[in-house]
Every structure is written in C-alpha cells, then in structure tokens.
C-alpha cells in the first residue's frame, strides 16, 4: 500500500509543468467545463487548500478521512481517464472500416452505371435499325412532294403565259392584273432552274409580255386622252382603271413614264396661258395662276380621279409639278422685269403664294416629294412682355399683320404655319429679290424714327404704364412690334442671307433709337433759381448768392422714363437676338450678334443715372459752400443742426420720392443711383468740411452734430419720403457708414489737443487708419495751427507712419475709407455728452 502511495506522488515541478496551460486554452476549458472546485482553478495553491481543510489543530483529528476521500477521488479520475484513452484507441480502426465500405459501395455503383449505359447503346442501335426504313420513306415522300409541286408550278406557268398572251391581245386588263401577279409569284420558284432552256424561255416570254403590256397601256391612255374622241372624254374608263392595276404589277418605270406624261398633259394648257409674254404672267395677277390650278384639280378629281388608284396621289403630283413650273417661270420673268418690282407688289405676290402653299399643305401630305422640307413646331414660350415671344403680349399679334395689294385692298395674312414639305416650294423664288423688302423696311424704320422724334418735340415724353408699373416710352414698344412684324414676314420668305441682312438693318436703327431718341433727348442742365429751402441768417444769404443748375420735375421724370425705356430695350434686344438665331439658318446663327446694341442701351442707362446724380449733387453744392463760409469761430454753444444740413435734407426729401416713384420698376438702377450719389456727395462734403476752421471745441462739436444728422439722412436715402420703411441695401449702407464715419473721425481728431504732439499723431493714426499725410495736413489746417507747429507734427507723423507719408503734400486722397478706433481717453466724456445731445435733438 505504501508502494502505491509512493507511485501516486508526483513532485511539485512536474505537477506545475503538467497543469500549466496558456491563457486562451484555459479560457476555452472554463467555457466548455465550468467548475467551482478549487482543484480545477489554474492558480491552485496546495498550502491554501490544506489550510482550508484544516483551519485549526482540532480539525486534524479527521485527517485520515480526508486523505481517504482524496485518494478515492484520484482513483476515480484515473479510471475515467483510462476509459477515455481506451475508447480512443478504437476510433482509427472504425474509420478505416467505414472508408473501405464506402469505396466498395462506389465500385458497385460504377458497375451498375456501366451496365445501364451498355443497355442504352444497345437500345439505340435497335431504334436506328427500326427507323432506318422510315427515314428512307420520309425522304422519298419529301422529294416526291417537291417534284409534284414543281410540276404544278410549271403547269401553272405554262398555262398562265398562254392566258396572258390571249388576255393581253383582248385588253382584258382586269383579269391580266390578277393573273400577271400570280405568274410572277410562280416564276420566283424557278429562279434556281434558270439554267434549264425551257424555263429560261418561259421567263423571257413573261418579260416580253410585261413590256408589251406597258407599251400597250401607255398607248391606250394616249389614245383616250389625245385621240379623235378625246374632247368628249375617254369612253373606256373601266378599261383604263383596270390598266392602272396592271401598271402596279409592271416595272416601276412604266408607272413613272405614264404619270409623267399624264401630268404634263394636264399642265400643257397652263404653260400656254401663263407664258412669259402673256399679261397674266406678271406678279400683279399671280392669283390667276393659283385659281387656275384649283379649277384644274377640281375638274380632274371629278372626271378622272376614279381612274387612278388612291395611292398614286395623281392630284398631288399635278400640284407639285405645277409648283415647280411656277417657281421656274416666276424666277425667269422676275429676272427680266426686276426694275418693275416694288415692295408692295413683292409682298402681295409673296402673300398670295404663301397662302397657296398653306392651302395645299392642308390638302396633301407631300408623300410624292423626295424629302420632307419642314421643321418640327416649337413649343410656346411662357408669357412675357417681350413682343418676340409667342405669348399673350399686348404688342404681339402675328395674325393681324396686313399686306396691301396693288389695287389698294387690304387683307390679313395667315398666321405662320408649321413647316411642311410644301413650305417654300414656290415662294423661295422670291428670295433673290428680298433686297427690295429689306430696303423698304430700312426706309420705313427711318420714317418711324423720325415720327418718334417729332412726337417727342410736340408732346414731350408721354409714358406708357405697363403691367410691371414701368414708365417706358410708347415708341420703344412700337419699334419692337415693327421689328417683330418684319422678322416674321422675312422668316416666312427666307431663313438665309435675307434674315442676316434684316438683322443688320435692325442693328442700324437700334443704334439710331438709342442715340437720337433716347440719348439726345436727355434734358440738359440749365441755370435757374435754387429750390433748396434756405435757412435763416447767414445760411439764407449765402444760398441766395447765386443760381444753381437744377432739373425741373418734368425733366427728372423724362430722365427716369428714358432710363426705364433703355432697360426695356436692352432686355428686349437680347430676346430679339435669341429669336433671330432661332429663325435663321444654323450656318448663319453665329453671325447674329446684338451685344453692341445692348451695350449702347446700357450706356444710356449709365448716362441717365449720372445725370440724376449730377443734378442732385449740384443742387446741394450751395449748401456745402455755405457750410465752409460760416463763421465757425463765433459759435459759442452747440444748438440744433445747422441751416445747410436742413437745406440738404429738404432738397433730398423733395427730389428722392420723384426719382424713386419713377424708377419703381427698376429697383436695381435706383439702388445704383443712390450708391453713385453717396460715392460722389460724401467726398465733396468731406472736402468742404476740411475747409472749415472750427477754432473752438464747441464749433467742432456743432460740426460733428451736423455730420451725424447728415449721416442719418443719407442712411435713410433709399426710403426718404416713403410711407414704406424699407431697409436700405447693404452695399449702400456700407458706403455711407464708411464715408461719413471718416468725416466724424476727422472732427474727433480736430477736437483732440495737439499737445503732446506724439499723442495727437498717434490719435490721428488710430482714428484714421487709411489716411495719408495729405489728410493729416488738412486736419492741421482745420485746427488753425501755425506753420512751425505743423512742420514739427508732420515730421513726427512721417516717423510714426512711414507708409502714409509716401504721398506728397497737396495731392488729393481717396475718400470713403472706413475709420476705426476710439476717441482718446481725456475727451471721451465730452464725446459721449455730444452723442447724447445728438440723440436728444433727433
């Protein structure tokens, strides 16, 4: 027993090596075999385990029982391990046995499949033996059927050829038409047998019969329509109608020759009646040509229309040939008598011709023409005030365009139809003479411009209120309506070089309108008494010293009206260019360019804005002059805003509403006007401000109050005098704030003491960051410093601000820069007090 116990004991080092596993292996074991037994823990400590079993000395009394339990547990684990190991020894043998059984089963299956394949091959051979005789019989049947069919076709061909010969001789065309088609169908089956002489002979005989039929049918038609009894009409109409069905089966050349002869026969009278030496051949009687063809077509339909199959379109062929002959004859006669053509006669002929083309395009489909000449219709654009758009424009009415005939009768032209194969089939002969039309429109436009100028001289500038509230001149609408009428007429006649020539004429008179009607009629600034409200005292006397240049209210309205008109013309000219490019040929579209004319109207707009700015600015100059002449040295206390500020505000409140109301439909240009006025007025105000000599702080504070008041008025300039308090545009506000802040900063610098000099210079640089030495010189002049003091400060400025010293003294500086910084500390309380006073006054 002791021996067994000694064998069961393993030293600690071996036990440690046997029971130590990697962490991932130990984790897997814990997941598969979870256990709470301390012996299964990877960090098992025998000493701790024994201490847990025998915590006290008294517990050692049952040590034998504990040892026996542990030995029993060891033996049980050994038995389990031994059973598992012995069980695994038989697994390999069982696997080999299963593999051998599977291989044996596969061999048995392969043997069975091979047996099945052998049996299938034997069955196939047996079926082939059975069906060999059946296939031979099937081939024999097919060959026999083919032989019988060929013999039947041959019999039908021989019989058909004999019947055709007999029927042709008797002119029984109804039966010939059906039989001939059948014979031709049968003959197609013998194409591969043409090497056989007999078959070749039959085929040649069929061709001979076809040739004889063609010659015979044409002779029958000639006899019926040109023979002895032709004047009473053909007596054999049924026979001729059946002959047409035969012609459909014959060579297409027969049908072409027959129709060509028949069409020429129908138009032979036309060539005689309207020969070039006939009086009715000239353009003034072009209606008679179209009346003749209408009667001819009606007579043909009544008398002979039933003779020809509907798909031959004989009426259309007659009409197309008539159009070709008419086009050639008109070209010749117009070439010979070109000097006799005037625009009224040309338009009359074109109108009648296009009406006729529209009529036949509704009657015929154009299937006989070689190719379609029409273009797909364009969708109607959205509604607009542009007269060149297909909309409900008050200036647009294509169908109301009128053309006067040589006899003085007026008739409305048809609306422009969608392009069809018949469009221009005759009227394109007039294209070579459209220079007459272009020259006529040139004269009409010259008269129109003259009438516009005469109306302006007699009635001033009447305004036309449109749907948008604009006050454009009525003449611009008349001009573009006339342009539209000319463009539509010309596009109906030609989309080639004449359209380009017409565009050049448009360009010429757009320039004429921009210069003579708009630019030359801008009011000229004239001298008149100032209407600015004057202040009392010295301001009133200064404002009345002289006269200022001022536009009247009517002249301001005229200028605004011309501006709106130029804007309308510029936008409509762009749309006119797009429409012209749509209507002209693609190869000429790149030559249509009206950018120069649009630039000219834009130049008119700029001149109008500049004139309004100059008028408003010039009227403010007396007040600015009064500001510089005021005795600022006598100002003893800061009061209300000065009289010149009141005068400027009154003038702006009087004139701005007039300009704004007249530019209500052109807000962007009103904004431009405000921006340009601010850019021009503020520098002049600062220039006059620098001429003032506020020798005392009180005078400077009064000027600062005036500057702030004027700044408030300018910020409210776009909505001045308006019931609607609309926010001013950001761009305008930025300009006013930037410029007027500079004026305020100049005054704040003037108010600051110049002692110590360094503090004064630093204060100037801080408050007027974008200024230079010229601005510094002007500030020194405003303070009234002596030259010696100025020299010292200027030298210090050059040292402190080298960048601002690059400009030489006496040069002008850019105005409107935004000043930054704050007032110096010693006078901050005084500035704040002045700002409170300004707010109280406002």
FENBEL-V610080 format. One record per run of one state. SS is the DSSP state (hx for helix, st for strand, lp for the rest). FROM is the first residue (numbers start at 0). TO is the last residue. If there is no record, write none. Layout:
BEGIN
((SS | FROM | TO) (SS | FROM | TO))
END
This chain:
BEGIN
((lp | 0 | 0) (hx | 1 | 7) (lp | 8 | 10) (hx | 11 | 18) (lp | 19 | 21) (hx | 22 | 31) (lp | 32 | 36) (hx | 37 | 39) (lp | 40 | 44) (hx | 45 | 52) (lp | 53 | 56) (hx | 57 | 88) (lp | 89 | 89) (hx | 90 | 169) (lp | 170 | 171) (hx | 172 | 187) (lp | 188 | 189) (hx | 190 | 192) (lp | 193 | 195) (hx | 196 | 225) (lp | 226 | 228) (hx | 229 | 231) (lp | 232 | 235) (hx | 236 | 248) (lp | 249 | 250) (hx | 251 | 272) (lp | 273 | 277) (hx | 278 | 280) (lp | 281 | 281) (hx | 282 | 302) (lp | 303 | 303) (hx | 304 | 306) (lp | 307 | 308) (hx | 309 | 311) (lp | 312 | 312) (hx | 313 | 335) (lp | 336 | 336) (hx | 337 | 339) (lp | 340 | 341) (hx | 342 | 362) (lp | 363 | 396) (hx | 397 | 399) (lp | 400 | 400) (st | 401 | 403) (lp | 404 | 408) (st | 409 | 411) (lp | 412 | 425) (hx | 426 | 432) (lp | 433 | 433) (hx | 434 | 458) (lp | 459 | 461) (st | 462 | 464) (lp | 465 | 469) (st | 470 | 472) (hx | 473 | 492) (lp | 493 | 495) (hx | 496 | 520) (lp | 521 | 525) (st | 526 | 527) (lp | 528 | 536) (hx | 537 | 542) (lp | 543 | 546) (st | 547 | 548) (lp | 549 | 551) (hx | 552 | 582) (lp | 583 | 584) (hx | 585 | 588) (lp | 589 | 593) (hx | 594 | 628) (lp | 629 | 630) (hx | 631 | 633) (lp | 634 | 641) (hx | 642 | 661) (lp | 662 | 665) (hx | 666 | 690) (lp | 691 | 695) (hx | 696 | 714) (lp | 715 | 715) (hx | 716 | 718) (lp | 719 | 728) (hx | 729 | 750) (lp | 751 | 755) (hx | 756 | 766) (lp | 767 | 771) (hx | 772 | 782) (lp | 783 | 785) (hx | 786 | 799) (lp | 800 | 801) (hx | 802 | 804) (lp | 805 | 823) (hx | 824 | 840) (lp | 841 | 841))
END
